[in-house]
């Protein structure tokens, strides 16, 4: 008989735990930085809801559905979300606009029922990512005495954040070959196929590839980077000189067009004065 009260207490605790929603599964939600996201809330259609309490790191908002077609009463408590959240009927799912890094984290929706005097809890884990920029590649190579060239290609993307994966694709052989990781180490010998390498970066919301890198050009001609830079500088200087020449020609043309009517006017005045001088004063 002494064990019966303990058994009843255990069953009550288990029932309270189930009603509080502590054993609810957490839903993973992915959001894009500076865009919008919705945390979907499911409510049984036959239940009458007393209120819904949304929380994140602290209490976020309270929603009290209206009765008989009346609008819901919504109170946003956390100032971080004011002006950026709304609640989508009929379930009052949480809608966040202009998502920021600070919005990432755990969310909880506590739904309190009016009829059964029960509450259910739905949990969310919001992860925020931004769209990736085009990756950049640096190339380091070393030519050995035997003529082989050892290369190291490093792929990097600015402001990549978490959960970024890197992969390499090599082109030029019979089929594209994939390599995982931000660094690719390979070798090349004279006579080998001229391979090109492309780095691809991905995260849960986007993926983007770099321009193809013809690695054989670095090995076949060690001066390739310097020569390319020299050619670029000469081309830039040539374009600059051409631009200055065009500006000079246009300026001379404008000056000539501007002065031509004035010169014609002065010439006409001179001819009139000469005619008057030749005519002289009339005889008395």
C-alpha atoms as an extended CHARMM CRD file, in Angstrom:
* protein
*
       284  EXT
         1         1  UNK       CA              0.0000000000        0.0000000000        0.0000000000  PROA      1               0.0000000000
         2         2  UNK       CA              2.9250000000        2.3550000000        0.7130000000  PROA      2               0.0000000000
         3         3  UNK       CA              3.9870000000        2.2400000000       -2.9540000000  PROA      3               0.0000000000
         4         4  UNK       CA              0.6120000000        3.4320000000       -4.2790000000  PROA      4               0.0000000000
         5         5  UNK       CA              1.0520000000        7.1740000000       -3.4800000000  PROA      5               0.0000000000
         6         6  UNK       CA              4.4570000000        7.1680000000       -5.1760000000  PROA      6               0.0000000000
         7         7  UNK       CA              2.9860000000        5.4810000000       -8.2400000000  PROA      7               0.0000000000
         8         8  UNK       CA              0.2210000000        8.0910000000       -8.4560000000  PROA      8               0.0000000000
         9         9  UNK       CA              2.7730000000       10.9120000000       -8.0860000000  PROA      9               0.0000000000
        10        10  UNK       CA              4.9110000000        9.4120000000      -10.8790000000  PROA      10              0.0000000000
        11        11  UNK       CA              1.9140000000        9.1890000000      -13.2350000000  PROA      11              0.0000000000
        12        12  UNK       CA              0.9520000000       12.8040000000      -12.4900000000  PROA      12              0.0000000000
        13        13  UNK       CA              4.4820000000       14.0000000000      -13.2340000000  PROA      13              0.0000000000
        14        14  UNK       CA              4.5520000000       12.0660000000      -16.5010000000  PROA      14              0.0000000000
        15        15  UNK       CA              1.1980000000       13.5580000000      -17.5100000000  PROA      15              0.0000000000
        16        16  UNK       CA              2.3660000000       17.0750000000      -16.6640000000  PROA      16              0.0000000000
        17        17  UNK       CA              5.5080000000       16.5530000000      -18.7110000000  PROA      17              0.0000000000
        18        18  UNK       CA              3.4890000000       15.4190000000      -21.7280000000  PROA      18              0.0000000000
        19        19  UNK       CA              1.1140000000       18.3790000000      -21.4950000000  PROA      19              0.0000000000
        20        20  UNK       CA              3.9300000000       20.9340000000      -21.2050000000  PROA      20              0.0000000000
        21        21  UNK       CA              5.4040000000       19.8280000000      -24.5070000000  PROA      21              0.0000000000
        22        22  UNK       CA              8.9650000000       19.1920000000      -23.2170000000  PROA      22              0.0000000000
        23        23  UNK       CA              9.1970000000       16.0630000000      -25.3540000000  PROA      23              0.0000000000
        24        24  UNK       CA              8.1570000000       17.8680000000      -28.5640000000  PROA      24              0.0000000000
        25        25  UNK       CA             10.3680000000       17.4660000000      -31.6030000000  PROA      25              0.0000000000
        26        26  UNK       CA             12.3610000000       20.4720000000      -32.7360000000  PROA      26              0.0000000000
        27        27  UNK       CA             11.6960000000       21.6200000000      -36.3020000000  PROA      27              0.0000000000
        28        28  UNK       CA             14.7100000000       22.8740000000      -38.2420000000  PROA      28              0.0000000000
        29        29  UNK       CA             14.0170000000       26.0790000000      -40.2030000000  PROA      29              0.0000000000
        30        30  UNK       CA             16.4750000000       27.7740000000      -42.5870000000  PROA      30              0.0000000000
        31        31  UNK       CA             16.2670000000       31.5210000000      -43.2790000000  PROA      31              0.0000000000
        32        32  UNK       CA             18.0740000000       33.8450000000      -45.6920000000  PROA      32              0.0000000000
        33        33  UNK       CA             19.6980000000       36.9700000000      -44.3040000000  PROA      33              0.0000000000
        34        34  UNK       CA             17.6250000000       40.1540000000      -44.8810000000  PROA      34              0.0000000000
        35        35  UNK       CA             14.7220000000       38.1480000000      -46.3140000000  PROA      35              0.0000000000
        36        36  UNK       CA             11.5740000000       36.7260000000      -44.6870000000  PROA      36              0.0000000000
        37        37  UNK       CA             10.7570000000       33.4370000000      -42.9820000000  PROA      37              0.0000000000
        38        38  UNK       CA              7.7050000000       31.7630000000      -41.4550000000  PROA      38              0.0000000000
        39        39  UNK       CA              7.6500000000       29.4040000000      -38.4710000000  PROA      39              0.0000000000
        40        40  UNK       CA              4.6000000000       27.2080000000      -39.2060000000  PROA      40              0.0000000000
        41        41  UNK       CA              2.2730000000       26.5240000000      -36.2980000000  PROA      41              0.0000000000
        42        42  UNK       CA             -0.2120000000       23.6390000000      -36.3930000000  PROA      42              0.0000000000
        43        43  UNK       CA             -3.3660000000       23.7730000000      -34.2780000000  PROA      43              0.0000000000
        44        44  UNK       CA             -6.0780000000       21.0800000000      -34.2820000000  PROA      44              0.0000000000
        45        45  UNK       CA             -9.1400000000       22.4960000000      -36.0660000000  PROA      45              0.0000000000
        46        46  UNK       CA            -11.5650000000       21.2500000000      -33.4180000000  PROA      46              0.0000000000
        47        47  UNK       CA             -9.7620000000       22.9440000000      -30.5110000000  PROA      47              0.0000000000
        48        48  UNK       CA            -10.5930000000       26.3960000000      -29.1630000000  PROA      48              0.0000000000
        49        49  UNK       CA             -7.4280000000       28.3570000000      -28.4160000000  PROA      49              0.0000000000
        50        50  UNK       CA             -7.2030000000       30.6020000000      -25.3790000000  PROA      50              0.0000000000
        51        51  UNK       CA             -3.8510000000       32.1890000000      -26.3060000000  PROA      51              0.0000000000
        52        52  UNK       CA             -0.5370000000       31.5270000000      -28.0190000000  PROA      52              0.0000000000
        53        53  UNK       CA              2.7270000000       32.5790000000      -26.4310000000  PROA      53              0.0000000000
        54        54  UNK       CA              5.7380000000       32.8870000000      -28.7450000000  PROA      54              0.0000000000
        55        55  UNK       CA              9.1890000000       32.9410000000      -27.1520000000  PROA      55              0.0000000000
        56        56  UNK       CA             12.8050000000       33.0340000000      -28.2670000000  PROA      56              0.0000000000
        57        57  UNK       CA             15.5800000000       33.9450000000      -25.8520000000  PROA      57              0.0000000000
        58        58  UNK       CA             12.7920000000       35.6440000000      -23.9160000000  PROA      58              0.0000000000
        59        59  UNK       CA              9.0480000000       36.0780000000      -24.3600000000  PROA      59              0.0000000000
        60        60  UNK       CA              8.4630000000       37.4450000000      -27.8600000000  PROA      60              0.0000000000
        61        61  UNK       CA              4.7220000000       37.9830000000      -28.2640000000  PROA      61              0.0000000000
        62        62  UNK       CA              1.2750000000       36.8990000000      -27.1120000000  PROA      62              0.0000000000
        63        63  UNK       CA             -1.6590000000       36.2360000000      -29.4330000000  PROA      63              0.0000000000
        64        64  UNK       CA             -5.2630000000       36.0000000000      -28.2210000000  PROA      64              0.0000000000
        65        65  UNK       CA             -7.5930000000       34.8680000000      -31.0490000000  PROA      65              0.0000000000
        66        66  UNK       CA            -10.7920000000       36.8760000000      -31.3850000000  PROA      66              0.0000000000
        67        67  UNK       CA            -14.2290000000       35.4260000000      -30.8240000000  PROA      67              0.0000000000
        68        68  UNK       CA            -16.9410000000       35.1830000000      -33.4850000000  PROA      68              0.0000000000
        69        69  UNK       CA            -15.0210000000       36.8360000000      -36.3200000000  PROA      69              0.0000000000
        70        70  UNK       CA            -13.3630000000       39.4910000000      -34.1570000000  PROA      70              0.0000000000
        71        71  UNK       CA             -9.6880000000       40.2860000000      -34.8690000000  PROA      71              0.0000000000
        72        72  UNK       CA             -7.0180000000       38.7470000000      -32.6790000000  PROA      72              0.0000000000
        73        73  UNK       CA             -5.3050000000       40.7370000000      -29.9380000000  PROA      73              0.0000000000
        74        74  UNK       CA             -1.5460000000       40.7240000000      -30.5810000000  PROA      74              0.0000000000
        75        75  UNK       CA              1.0510000000       42.0640000000      -28.1840000000  PROA      75              0.0000000000
        76        76  UNK       CA              4.7040000000       42.1090000000      -29.2810000000  PROA      76              0.0000000000
        77        77  UNK       CA              6.7800000000       42.1630000000      -26.1090000000  PROA      77              0.0000000000
        78        78  UNK       CA             10.3930000000       41.8720000000      -27.3280000000  PROA      78              0.0000000000
        79        79  UNK       CA             11.4720000000       45.2410000000      -28.8600000000  PROA      79              0.0000000000
        80        80  UNK       CA             13.9380000000       43.4300000000      -31.1410000000  PROA      80              0.0000000000
        81        81  UNK       CA             10.9850000000       42.1100000000      -33.1880000000  PROA      81              0.0000000000
        82        82  UNK       CA              8.6700000000       45.1140000000      -33.1830000000  PROA      82              0.0000000000
        83        83  UNK       CA              7.7570000000       46.1700000000      -36.6970000000  PROA      83              0.0000000000
        84        84  UNK       CA              9.2100000000       42.9650000000      -38.1670000000  PROA      84              0.0000000000
        85        85  UNK       CA              6.8090000000       40.2360000000      -37.0580000000  PROA      85              0.0000000000
        86        86  UNK       CA              3.2550000000       39.3250000000      -37.9520000000  PROA      86              0.0000000000
        87        87  UNK       CA              1.0590000000       36.2990000000      -37.3260000000  PROA      87              0.0000000000
        88        88  UNK       CA             -0.5210000000       34.4200000000      -40.2070000000  PROA      88              0.0000000000
        89        89  UNK       CA             -4.0770000000       33.2280000000      -39.6970000000  PROA      89              0.0000000000
        90        90  UNK       CA             -5.7090000000       30.8670000000      -39.0680000000  PROA      90              0.0000000000
        91        91  UNK       CA             -2.9430000000       29.1430000000      -37.0780000000  PROA      91              0.0000000000
        92        92  UNK       CA             -1.0580000000       32.3740000000      -36.1810000000  PROA      92              0.0000000000
        93        93  UNK       CA              2.2700000000       31.1440000000      -37.5080000000  PROA      93              0.0000000000
        94        94  UNK       CA              5.1390000000       33.5080000000      -36.7550000000  PROA      94              0.0000000000
        95        95  UNK       CA              6.2900000000       35.5310000000      -39.7930000000  PROA      95              0.0000000000
        96        96  UNK       CA              9.6040000000       37.4300000000      -39.4850000000  PROA      96              0.0000000000
        97        97  UNK       CA             10.6940000000       39.9580000000      -42.1130000000  PROA      97              0.0000000000
        98        98  UNK       CA             14.1870000000       41.4010000000      -42.7140000000  PROA      98              0.0000000000
        99        99  UNK       CA             15.8460000000       38.4850000000      -40.9180000000  PROA      99              0.0000000000
       100       100  UNK       CA             19.0860000000       39.3580000000      -39.0850000000  PROA      100             0.0000000000
       101       101  UNK       CA             21.8900000000       37.2750000000      -37.6080000000  PROA      101             0.0000000000
       102       102  UNK       CA             20.4590000000       37.9000000000      -34.1250000000  PROA      102             0.0000000000
       103       103  UNK       CA             17.2180000000       36.1490000000      -35.1010000000  PROA      103             0.0000000000
       104       104  UNK       CA             18.9740000000       32.7610000000      -35.2340000000  PROA      104             0.0000000000
       105       105  UNK       CA             18.3200000000       30.3790000000      -32.3770000000  PROA      105             0.0000000000
       106       106  UNK       CA             15.5590000000       28.4330000000      -30.6460000000  PROA      106             0.0000000000
       107       107  UNK       CA             11.8790000000       29.4370000000      -30.7420000000  PROA      107             0.0000000000
       108       108  UNK       CA              8.9200000000       28.0760000000      -28.8170000000  PROA      108             0.0000000000
       109       109  UNK       CA              5.1920000000       28.3430000000      -29.4460000000  PROA      109             0.0000000000
       110       110  UNK       CA              3.0200000000       27.5130000000      -26.4060000000  PROA      110             0.0000000000
       111       111  UNK       CA             -0.5990000000       26.9630000000      -27.3940000000  PROA      111             0.0000000000
       112       112  UNK       CA             -3.0690000000       27.0520000000      -24.4890000000  PROA      112             0.0000000000
       113       113  UNK       CA             -6.4240000000       25.4260000000      -25.1970000000  PROA      113             0.0000000000
       114       114  UNK       CA             -9.6270000000       26.8330000000      -23.7430000000  PROA      114             0.0000000000
       115       115  UNK       CA            -11.7760000000       23.7100000000      -23.8790000000  PROA      115             0.0000000000
       116       116  UNK       CA             -9.5080000000       20.9300000000      -22.5900000000  PROA      116             0.0000000000
       117       117  UNK       CA             -7.4030000000       23.1390000000      -20.2840000000  PROA      117             0.0000000000
       118       118  UNK       CA             -4.2880000000       21.7200000000      -21.8980000000  PROA      118             0.0000000000
       119       119  UNK       CA             -1.2520000000       23.2630000000      -23.5430000000  PROA      119             0.0000000000
       120       120  UNK       CA              0.9390000000       22.0530000000      -26.3790000000  PROA      120             0.0000000000
       121       121  UNK       CA              4.3940000000       23.2710000000      -27.3300000000  PROA      121             0.0000000000
       122       122  UNK       CA              6.0900000000       23.4170000000      -30.7010000000  PROA      122             0.0000000000
       123       123  UNK       CA              9.8490000000       23.9960000000      -30.8830000000  PROA      123             0.0000000000
       124       124  UNK       CA             11.9270000000       25.4420000000      -33.7230000000  PROA      124             0.0000000000
       125       125  UNK       CA             15.6110000000       25.9310000000      -34.4200000000  PROA      125             0.0000000000
       126       126  UNK       CA             16.0880000000       28.8450000000      -36.8120000000  PROA      126             0.0000000000
       127       127  UNK       CA             19.3830000000       28.9540000000      -38.7470000000  PROA      127             0.0000000000
       128       128  UNK       CA             20.3030000000       32.0640000000      -40.7330000000  PROA      128             0.0000000000
       129       129  UNK       CA             22.5520000000       32.0400000000      -43.8070000000  PROA      129             0.0000000000
       130       130  UNK       CA             23.4470000000       34.5570000000      -46.4830000000  PROA      130             0.0000000000
       131       131  UNK       CA             23.8570000000       34.0230000000      -50.2020000000  PROA      131             0.0000000000
       132       132  UNK       CA             27.4480000000       33.2340000000      -51.0980000000  PROA      132             0.0000000000
       133       133  UNK       CA             29.7280000000       35.5470000000      -53.0610000000  PROA      133             0.0000000000
       134       134  UNK       CA             31.8720000000       34.3280000000      -55.9350000000  PROA      134             0.0000000000
       135       135  UNK       CA             34.9280000000       32.4640000000      -54.5400000000  PROA      135             0.0000000000
       136       136  UNK       CA             38.5090000000       33.5730000000      -55.0680000000  PROA      136             0.0000000000
       137       137  UNK       CA             41.4230000000       31.2410000000      -55.8420000000  PROA      137             0.0000000000
       138       138  UNK       CA             45.1140000000       31.5830000000      -55.0740000000  PROA      138             0.0000000000
       139       139  UNK       CA             47.6790000000       29.4070000000      -56.8590000000  PROA      139             0.0000000000
       140       140  UNK       CA             51.0680000000       28.3520000000      -55.4920000000  PROA      140             0.0000000000
       141       141  UNK       CA             53.3350000000       26.1800000000      -57.6030000000  PROA      141             0.0000000000
       142       142  UNK       CA             56.8680000000       24.8100000000      -57.5340000000  PROA      142             0.0000000000
       143       143  UNK       CA             58.7810000000       23.3350000000      -60.4730000000  PROA      143             0.0000000000
       144       144  UNK       CA             61.2060000000       20.5850000000      -59.5380000000  PROA      144             0.0000000000
       145       145  UNK       CA             64.4570000000       19.7640000000      -61.2730000000  PROA      145             0.0000000000
       146       146  UNK       CA             62.8260000000       16.8560000000      -63.0680000000  PROA      146             0.0000000000
       147       147  UNK       CA             60.3750000000       19.1730000000      -64.7930000000  PROA      147             0.0000000000
       148       148  UNK       CA             57.3200000000       18.2070000000      -62.7520000000  PROA      148             0.0000000000
       149       149  UNK       CA             55.1790000000       20.9900000000      -61.3250000000  PROA      149             0.0000000000
       150       150  UNK       CA             53.5340000000       20.6950000000      -57.9150000000  PROA      150             0.0000000000
       151       151  UNK       CA             50.5510000000       22.9930000000      -57.4570000000  PROA      151             0.0000000000
       152       152  UNK       CA             48.4210000000       24.0390000000      -54.5080000000  PROA      152             0.0000000000
       153       153  UNK       CA             45.1070000000       25.7850000000      -55.2460000000  PROA      153             0.0000000000
       154       154  UNK       CA             43.2790000000       27.4370000000      -52.3290000000  PROA      154             0.0000000000
       155       155  UNK       CA             39.6170000000       28.4490000000      -52.5970000000  PROA      155             0.0000000000
       156       156  UNK       CA             38.1920000000       31.1780000000      -50.3540000000  PROA      156             0.0000000000
       157       157  UNK       CA             34.8330000000       32.9640000000      -50.1240000000  PROA      157             0.0000000000
       158       158  UNK       CA             34.3280000000       36.1880000000      -48.1520000000  PROA      158             0.0000000000
       159       159  UNK       CA             31.7260000000       36.2460000000      -45.3580000000  PROA      159             0.0000000000
       160       160  UNK       CA             30.8990000000       32.6260000000      -45.9750000000  PROA      160             0.0000000000
       161       161  UNK       CA             29.6870000000       31.9230000000      -42.4460000000  PROA      161             0.0000000000
       162       162  UNK       CA             28.9800000000       28.4380000000      -41.1520000000  PROA      162             0.0000000000
       163       163  UNK       CA             28.2040000000       25.2140000000      -42.9940000000  PROA      163             0.0000000000
       164       164  UNK       CA             30.1390000000       26.1580000000      -46.1390000000  PROA      164             0.0000000000
       165       165  UNK       CA             31.4260000000       23.2280000000      -48.2000000000  PROA      165             0.0000000000
       166       166  UNK       CA             34.1180000000       23.3590000000      -50.8830000000  PROA      166             0.0000000000
       167       167  UNK       CA             34.5640000000       21.0740000000      -53.8610000000  PROA      167             0.0000000000
       168       168  UNK       CA             36.8150000000       21.0930000000      -56.9240000000  PROA      168             0.0000000000
       169       169  UNK       CA             36.0650000000       19.9790000000      -60.4550000000  PROA      169             0.0000000000
       170       170  UNK       CA             38.8490000000       19.2820000000      -62.9380000000  PROA      170             0.0000000000
       171       171  UNK       CA             38.1140000000       19.5730000000      -66.6450000000  PROA      171             0.0000000000
       172       172  UNK       CA             40.1030000000       18.3770000000      -69.6050000000  PROA      172             0.0000000000
       173       173  UNK       CA             40.1750000000       14.6290000000      -69.0700000000  PROA      173             0.0000000000
       174       174  UNK       CA             37.4950000000       12.1990000000      -70.1880000000  PROA      174             0.0000000000
       175       175  UNK       CA             35.1840000000       13.1470000000      -67.3110000000  PROA      175             0.0000000000
       176       176  UNK       CA             35.1030000000       15.8300000000      -64.6520000000  PROA      176             0.0000000000
       177       177  UNK       CA             36.8050000000       14.6800000000      -61.4400000000  PROA      177             0.0000000000
       178       178  UNK       CA             35.5990000000       15.9570000000      -58.0650000000  PROA      178             0.0000000000
       179       179  UNK       CA             37.7690000000       16.7600000000      -55.0330000000  PROA      179             0.0000000000
       180       180  UNK       CA             36.4510000000       17.8360000000      -51.6330000000  PROA      180             0.0000000000
       181       181  UNK       CA             37.8550000000       20.5900000000      -49.4130000000  PROA      181             0.0000000000
       182       182  UNK       CA             39.0760000000       24.1950000000      -49.8870000000  PROA      182             0.0000000000
       183       183  UNK       CA             42.6380000000       23.1700000000      -50.8770000000  PROA      183             0.0000000000
       184       184  UNK       CA             43.5020000000       21.1500000000      -53.9640000000  PROA      184             0.0000000000
       185       185  UNK       CA             46.9840000000       19.7060000000      -54.4010000000  PROA      185             0.0000000000
       186       186  UNK       CA             47.9570000000       18.2970000000      -57.7670000000  PROA      186             0.0000000000
       187       187  UNK       CA             50.9340000000       17.9280000000      -60.0880000000  PROA      187             0.0000000000
       188       188  UNK       CA             51.5990000000       18.4550000000      -63.7890000000  PROA      188             0.0000000000
       189       189  UNK       CA             54.3190000000       17.3440000000      -66.2350000000  PROA      189             0.0000000000
       190       190  UNK       CA             55.0890000000       18.5600000000      -69.7380000000  PROA      190             0.0000000000
       191       191  UNK       CA             52.9570000000       16.5400000000      -72.1150000000  PROA      191             0.0000000000
       192       192  UNK       CA             50.1010000000       16.0450000000      -69.6530000000  PROA      192             0.0000000000
       193       193  UNK       CA             46.5900000000       17.1330000000      -70.5210000000  PROA      193             0.0000000000
       194       194  UNK       CA             45.9020000000       20.8440000000      -70.0390000000  PROA      194             0.0000000000
       195       195  UNK       CA             43.5020000000       20.6490000000      -67.1010000000  PROA      195             0.0000000000
       196       196  UNK       CA             41.3500000000       23.4630000000      -65.7550000000  PROA      196             0.0000000000
       197       197  UNK       CA             40.0880000000       23.5740000000      -62.1920000000  PROA      197             0.0000000000
       198       198  UNK       CA             36.8670000000       25.1160000000      -60.8750000000  PROA      198             0.0000000000
       199       199  UNK       CA             36.0400000000       25.6600000000      -57.2050000000  PROA      199             0.0000000000
       200       200  UNK       CA             32.4310000000       25.3240000000      -56.0890000000  PROA      200             0.0000000000
       201       201  UNK       CA             31.2110000000       26.5900000000      -52.7050000000  PROA      201             0.0000000000
       202       202  UNK       CA             27.8450000000       25.7110000000      -51.1830000000  PROA      202             0.0000000000
       203       203  UNK       CA             25.7620000000       26.3350000000      -48.0970000000  PROA      203             0.0000000000
       204       204  UNK       CA             22.1830000000       25.2980000000      -47.2860000000  PROA      204             0.0000000000
       205       205  UNK       CA             20.6720000000       28.1450000000      -49.3580000000  PROA      205             0.0000000000
       206       206  UNK       CA             23.0530000000       28.7790000000      -52.2940000000  PROA      206             0.0000000000
       207       207  UNK       CA             25.9750000000       27.5240000000      -54.3400000000  PROA      207             0.0000000000
       208       208  UNK       CA             28.3170000000       29.3030000000      -56.7450000000  PROA      208             0.0000000000
       209       209  UNK       CA             31.3940000000       28.3930000000      -58.8110000000  PROA      209             0.0000000000
       210       210  UNK       CA             34.6110000000       30.2360000000      -59.5940000000  PROA      210             0.0000000000
       211       211  UNK       CA             36.0420000000       30.9490000000      -63.0190000000  PROA      211             0.0000000000
       212       212  UNK       CA             38.0340000000       28.0170000000      -64.4740000000  PROA      212             0.0000000000
       213       213  UNK       CA             41.7360000000       28.1470000000      -63.6010000000  PROA      213             0.0000000000
       214       214  UNK       CA             44.0330000000       26.7730000000      -66.3680000000  PROA      214             0.0000000000
       215       215  UNK       CA             46.6840000000       25.4440000000      -63.9900000000  PROA      215             0.0000000000
       216       216  UNK       CA             48.9050000000       24.1990000000      -66.8180000000  PROA      216             0.0000000000
       217       217  UNK       CA             49.6070000000       27.7950000000      -67.8410000000  PROA      217             0.0000000000
       218       218  UNK       CA             51.3760000000       28.4490000000      -64.5430000000  PROA      218             0.0000000000
       219       219  UNK       CA             53.5810000000       25.3910000000      -64.8780000000  PROA      219             0.0000000000
       220       220  UNK       CA             54.3340000000       25.5060000000      -68.5960000000  PROA      220             0.0000000000
       221       221  UNK       CA             55.4420000000       29.1500000000      -68.3440000000  PROA      221             0.0000000000
       222       222  UNK       CA             56.6640000000       30.2040000000      -64.8610000000  PROA      222             0.0000000000
       223       223  UNK       CA             56.4820000000       33.8290000000      -65.9500000000  PROA      223             0.0000000000
       224       224  UNK       CA             52.8210000000       33.5300000000      -66.8820000000  PROA      224             0.0000000000
       225       225  UNK       CA             51.4520000000       35.6260000000      -63.9860000000  PROA      225             0.0000000000
       226       226  UNK       CA             54.0630000000       38.3550000000      -64.4500000000  PROA      226             0.0000000000
       227       227  UNK       CA             53.6420000000       38.4110000000      -68.2210000000  PROA      227             0.0000000000
       228       228  UNK       CA             49.8950000000       38.6380000000      -67.9160000000  PROA      228             0.0000000000
       229       229  UNK       CA             50.2900000000       41.5250000000      -65.4950000000  PROA      229             0.0000000000
       230       230  UNK       CA             52.7480000000       43.2760000000      -67.8570000000  PROA      230             0.0000000000
       231       231  UNK       CA             50.4370000000       42.9100000000      -70.8370000000  PROA      231             0.0000000000
       232       232  UNK       CA             47.5670000000       44.2610000000      -68.7830000000  PROA      232             0.0000000000
       233       233  UNK       CA             49.5990000000       47.3040000000      -67.7000000000  PROA      233             0.0000000000
       234       234  UNK       CA             50.6720000000       48.0510000000      -71.3050000000  PROA      234             0.0000000000
       235       235  UNK       CA             47.0980000000       47.7210000000      -72.4890000000  PROA      235             0.0000000000
       236       236  UNK       CA             45.8680000000       50.0590000000      -69.7430000000  PROA      236             0.0000000000
       237       237  UNK       CA             48.5260000000       52.6590000000      -70.6250000000  PROA      237             0.0000000000
       238       238  UNK       CA             47.6270000000       52.4590000000      -74.3150000000  PROA      238             0.0000000000
       239       239  UNK       CA             43.9420000000       52.9920000000      -73.5710000000  PROA      239             0.0000000000
       240       240  UNK       CA             44.7910000000       55.9560000000      -71.3500000000  PROA      240             0.0000000000
       241       241  UNK       CA             46.8710000000       57.6060000000      -74.0940000000  PROA      241             0.0000000000
       242       242  UNK       CA             44.0970000000       56.9920000000      -76.6200000000  PROA      242             0.0000000000
       243       243  UNK       CA             41.5810000000       58.5890000000      -74.2610000000  PROA      243             0.0000000000
       244       244  UNK       CA             43.7840000000       61.6670000000      -73.8020000000  PROA      244             0.0000000000
       245       245  UNK       CA             44.1980000000       61.9910000000      -77.5850000000  PROA      245             0.0000000000
       246       246  UNK       CA             40.4330000000       61.8220000000      -78.1110000000  PROA      246             0.0000000000
       247       247  UNK       CA             39.8850000000       64.4950000000      -75.4400000000  PROA      247             0.0000000000
       248       248  UNK       CA             42.4880000000       66.7590000000      -77.1000000000  PROA      248             0.0000000000
       249       249  UNK       CA             40.9090000000       66.3940000000      -80.5630000000  PROA      249             0.0000000000
       250       250  UNK       CA             37.4160000000       67.0850000000      -79.2390000000  PROA      250             0.0000000000
       251       251  UNK       CA             38.6490000000       70.1340000000      -77.3200000000  PROA      251             0.0000000000
       252       252  UNK       CA             40.2950000000       71.6130000000      -80.4280000000  PROA      252             0.0000000000
       253       253  UNK       CA             37.1560000000       70.9920000000      -82.4510000000  PROA      253             0.0000000000
       254       254  UNK       CA             34.9630000000       72.7200000000      -79.8560000000  PROA      254             0.0000000000
       255       255  UNK       CA             37.3060000000       75.7330000000      -79.6960000000  PROA      255             0.0000000000
       256       256  UNK       CA             37.3300000000       76.0100000000      -83.4610000000  PROA      256             0.0000000000
       257       257  UNK       CA             33.5380000000       75.8080000000      -83.7280000000  PROA      257             0.0000000000
       258       258  UNK       CA             33.1740000000       78.4310000000      -81.0090000000  PROA      258             0.0000000000
       259       259  UNK       CA             35.6520000000       80.8900000000      -82.5190000000  PROA      259             0.0000000000
       260       260  UNK       CA             34.5780000000       80.5710000000      -86.1760000000  PROA      260             0.0000000000
       261       261  UNK       CA             31.3960000000       82.7680000000      -85.9820000000  PROA      261             0.0000000000
       262       262  UNK       CA             33.2990000000       85.4110000000      -84.0190000000  PROA      262             0.0000000000
       263       263  UNK       CA             36.0870000000       85.5480000000      -86.6080000000  PROA      263             0.0000000000
       264       264  UNK       CA             33.5450000000       85.9350000000      -89.4050000000  PROA      264             0.0000000000
       265       265  UNK       CA             31.8970000000       88.7990000000      -87.5190000000  PROA      265             0.0000000000
       266       266  UNK       CA             35.2120000000       90.5990000000      -87.0140000000  PROA      266             0.0000000000
       267       267  UNK       CA             36.1300000000       90.1300000000      -90.6790000000  PROA      267             0.0000000000
       268       268  UNK       CA             32.8490000000       91.6840000000      -91.8170000000  PROA      268             0.0000000000
       269       269  UNK       CA             33.3640000000       94.6850000000      -89.5340000000  PROA      269             0.0000000000
       270       270  UNK       CA             36.8500000000       95.2380000000      -90.9360000000  PROA      270             0.0000000000
       271       271  UNK       CA             35.5490000000       95.1810000000      -94.5170000000  PROA      271             0.0000000000
       272       272  UNK       CA             32.8720000000       97.7790000000      -93.6470000000  PROA      272             0.0000000000
       273       273  UNK       CA             35.4470000000      100.0800000000      -92.0720000000  PROA      273             0.0000000000
       274       274  UNK       CA             37.6830000000       99.8270000000      -95.1240000000  PROA      274             0.0000000000
       275       275  UNK       CA             34.7970000000      100.7260000000      -97.4490000000  PROA      275             0.0000000000
       276       276  UNK       CA             33.9630000000      103.7640000000      -95.3530000000  PROA      276             0.0000000000
       277       277  UNK       CA             37.6260000000      104.8610000000      -95.3440000000  PROA      277             0.0000000000
       278       278  UNK       CA             37.8410000000      104.6200000000      -99.1390000000  PROA      278             0.0000000000
       279       279  UNK       CA             34.6580000000      106.6150000000      -99.6480000000  PROA      279             0.0000000000
       280       280  UNK       CA             36.0850000000      109.5010000000      -97.5740000000  PROA      280             0.0000000000
       281       281  UNK       CA             34.2160000000      112.6980000000      -96.5760000000  PROA      281             0.0000000000
       282       282  UNK       CA             31.6830000000      114.1520000000      -99.0620000000  PROA      282             0.0000000000
       283       283  UNK       CA             32.7640000000      117.4530000000     -100.8850000000  PROA      283             0.0000000000
       284       284  UNK       CA             31.3560000000      120.7000000000      -99.5460000000  PROA      284             0.0000000000
